[in-house]
Amino acid sequence: MKKVLLVTEHNDRFSELASRLEQSGKAEVVRARDASQAIEIAGSQKISFAVIDSDVKGMDSFELVRRLITVDVSIDTAVVSEESEEQFHEASEGLGVRFQLPSSPTGRHADLILEVIQDQIVI
């Protein structure tokens, strides 16, 4: 089973996403409240995908993406952002962020994440 790291203090906004991931039987959701905990988890567990909230405590969300891929370059990511598509692309350029998420991701977004982790090559 692949692990999806959910980095947020706002678990209520991510309940539908987390529930769909867990109910699929293909993903285990691991939670981090802040950037330092997320980095610690990524260093000690094999994380396949990280969902990063826009207001992560302790670090800008895109800086956290940079740090996570330094720990493990194979981690795929999605970032919550209300920026325009153009602004988001500019901020995430070169980081390999798979997609932008709304502030309350749905089951549809969970399905996108499941597609990505299903296609990952095990290293």
N, C-alpha and C positions, 0 to 999 in steps of 0.2 A: 504494500500500500504506500502510495506517495504522500509526502507531507507538504501541506500548504501552510505557510506562516502568515498569520493575520496580525498586522501591526497597527493597533488602535487602542484608544481608551474608550471608544464609543461602541462597545459590543452590540448594543441594541440596533444600531444602524446597519450592522453586518449580519444580523440573525438569519435572514433569508438566504444569503450567500453561503454562510457557514453550514446551515442546515442542509441545503442541497448538496454541498460538497460531501458532507459526512454520510448522508443518506445514499449517495451513489455507491458506497462501498469501495470506491477507488481512491479516496483521499482521507487523510487524517488532518484535522485542523489543529495547529499548534498556535497558541496566542502569545503575543508580546505586548506589554503596555507602553513601552518606550523604545527609543533607538538602541540604547545600550543593551537592553534585554534581547532585542532582535538580533544584534550582532553576536551576542553570547550564544543564543540558540543556534544560529547559522553555523557557528564554529564547532558546536558539539553534536549536531544532528544533521542528517542528510535532508536538506530542504529542496524540494523540487520547484516550488513557486512561492513567491511572497506577494501579498496584497498589502500595500502601504497607504495608510490614511494620509490625508493632506496636512494634518496638523499633529504630526508625531512629536511627542515630547522629547526634547534633547537634540534635535537635528532636523534640518530641512529634508523633506521627503526624497528629493533627488540626490542629496548627499548620502542619505541612507542607502539608496540604490547603489551608488558608487562603492560604499563600504561593503555592502553585501556581496557584490560581484568580486571584490578583492578577496573576500573570505572564500567564496566558491563561484567561479566564473560560470558554472552551469545553472545557477538559479535564475529562473525566469521571473519577471516581475510585472505587476500592474500597479498604477498609482492613481489614487483618488484625486481629482482636480476639477475645479469649476472654470479653469482657464479656457480660452478659445482653443480650437484644434491647432491653430497656427502657433499660439503661445506655448501650448503643451509640447508640440513637436520641437520647438526651439529649445525649451528647457530640458527635454529628455534626449536630445540628439546625442548619439554616440553611446548611450547607456543600454541599448537593447530592451527598453521597456516595451512589453508586448502590447499593452493598450491602456487607455485612460478610462477610469471608472467614475460614475457619478457618486455623490456623497452617500447614497443608500443603494448599494449594488443589489441586484435581484438574482433570482434563480437562473435567468438567462445568462448573466455574467458568470455564474458558477459553471454553466455548461461550456462556456468559452474556455475557462481555466481547465476544465476536465479534458477538453480536446487537446490543449497544449501539453498537459502532463502525460496524456496517453501516448502522444507522438514522441516524447522525449526518449533519447537513447540512454540506456543505463551505462554509466561509466564505472 
